[in-house]
Structures are given as C-alpha cells and as structure tokens.
Amino acid sequence: MSDKIPRLEFEDLDPDLAKVLEPRVERLGYLGEFFKCMAHQPAALLSFYEFTENSKKGLPKRLVELIALSISTKVGNDYERNQHERLSVRLGFGREWVSAVETLDPDGAEGLSESERVVQRLVIAMVDRFGHGVEAELDAALDEIGHVRTVGVMMVVGRYVTHGLFVNALALKPPVPSIFEDGFNG
C-alpha cells in the first residue's frame, strides 16, 4: 500500500465533500481509506460519488449488488467485495445468494433469477473483453430488462471497474472482513 499519499481525515475534507459524505460516515462509523486517499481531488471525488449514486437509480438494489459483487470478485477488489457482501445481507438477499453471485457462474449458480443470470453474463463479458464482442450478452440484457435498465447496468459496471482500478493500484486493505470469514449475518 502506498504511504506516499497522505490519508485525509474527515475533518480535513473539502467542506462540500464532507457534507455529502457525512451521512455515509455516520452510517458506517468510519471514513474509508478509499475516500481518505481520493479526497485530494475533492471535485473529482464528489463527481465520482454522484456518478455512483445516479448510475444506481432506476436499477433494483439486487442488480446493483450483483454487479458490485461480480466485478469486485472478478477484479480482486476485496475492499469493495467485503462491504457489498455485508450490504447484501443487510438488504435481506442472504449469504447463499452472495455466495452464488461470487461463483461468477451465472449458468450454474443456484438462487439467481433469469434477469440476474442475464445481467451477470453481460457484466462478466464486459470485464473479460473490455466491452468488445459483447453483442450477444448485450442483446440478451436488452430483451430481458429493457434498454433503460441495461444502460444503467453499463453505467454501474463502469463505476465498479473504475473503483477496482483505484483500490487495486493503491493496494488498499478491506475495512471489514468477508462475511465468510467472520460469520456476519446482518
């Protein structure tokens, strides 16, 4: 992990950024290291945060969590994966569902809906092929969930891939353990 980037504490954040992040920090009980590092570019981080929130709008929470868990598992972003495992359990999706998503086997995993399988196929194809040659998976998603939600899926994919690049480059350690390490049940 690079220690050449000073970690900003909440009280050191740009006031506009602090105002937006305050409810999150209160809910979680901490300011994540991702934000402590990236807050050196407050306007960009604020835009990234707003992009995240706006991209999720119009998608069921289950699809958002499926995308977050699929990408974080695929790219080895334990920082994000562990947090989204906990959120998925808190949202009532269950540990079995989280486990099924994290197998990255939409055709073999039990407990996924057809829409979830179609979306996970698209997500995996986009990441594996950097968006090239995903016409079949994209068409299947368009047929299954429509164009508005499919565009939302693509935006959320971009967000989680970007986050994974940042976290992996900085080698940030997860702020919480995996639910499969500590038995978290919500």
Secondary structure, 3 states (H helix, E strand, C coil): CCCCCCCCCHHHCCHHHHHHHHHHHHHHCCCCHHHHHHCCCHHHHHHHHHHHHHHHCCCCHHHHHHHHHHHHHHHCCHHHHHHHHHHHHHCCCCHHHHHHHHCCCCCCCCCCCHHHHHHHHHHHHHHHCCCCCCHHHHHHHHHHHHHHHHHHHHHHHHHHHHHHHHHHHHCCCCCCCCHHHHCCCC
